[in-house]
């Protein structure tokens, strides 16, 4: 089992490198932009797959966690603290090296929070909100849980859409590059397009290693027991509330990290990232890939997001994802990649004379 996991990760790494070399050889490097964005969206999807497929919890509010990460990082790295430079709080932050001086697009001097600090704060805020929301909400089951998480997503969407500090309908722009290390930054600039492709997919590979190890550990077995039967899991001594809450928080962190990175990559974020249809899209992709299938969720997440970002679905984008979710729930509730095609082919294969005898 362990060798299989290592082989799967190795295949993913080889595939990522091969795709980049292929785009370079065919002069189609412009595809790397959408592939990079798809990688960040896939972080949300594999995190949601953990919640839905292993803990058995339906969340239609993960776009809200993505938006919390993205908006908080964007706000902290664009809000000008220069008018308050003489205040004690700002002076302390400046001496601690937590602030950076830069200029905006119009040459105006700015004093903002360092992207690393904003990223950490965004993740901490997400964890706190996930704990506050998850505590009471995860006591619900079925459609009650789905409606509660949907309500959370709607609240986040209305907050970012109606608050001037978050740019209202225009969102936040002029978000600076995220310097991870000297010479390595998360940015959508052309000269670092290949570098950012590898940064995004390094994060996806890291996420897959973490979640693959998690679901194949003692914790993963506990989650599967909860998904199978909460009463039986409880009878076996599994702390259901703790596992469900921690899984929900972990998936929220995945979404927040994706939001932070994609916001810095795009140089901004808008309220559409917090919309209900974004959450429905994430749920639909997890359902297509298979509820308890991290690799299926990753494959379908990259494929469908790439097609969407390239504009293949046109103005019917949201309608297509909604329709896909309905069709999957009706005809393939275990996901397209979990259809027992080989088994059905064997049943359909005519028996030989020997077998009949």
Buried (B, 14 or more C-beta within 10 A) or exposed (E): EEEEBEEBBEEBEEEBEEBBEEBEEEEEBEBBBBBBBBBBBBBBBBBBBBBBBBBBBBBBBBBBBBBBBBBBBBBBBBBEBEEEEEEEEBEEBBEEEBBBEEEBEEEEEBBBBBBEBBBEBBBEBBBEBBBEBBEEBBEBEEEEBBBBBBBBBBBBBEBBBEEEEBBBEEBBBBBBBBBBEEEBBBBBEEEBBBBBBBBBBEBBBEBBBBBBEBBBEEBBBBBBBBBEEBEEBBEEEBEBBEBBBBBBBBBBBBBBBBBBBBBBBBBBBBBBBBBBBBBBBBBBBBBBBBBBBBBBBBBBBBBBBBBBBEEEBEEEBBEBBBEBBEBBEEEBEBBBBBEEEEEEEEEEEEEEEEEEE
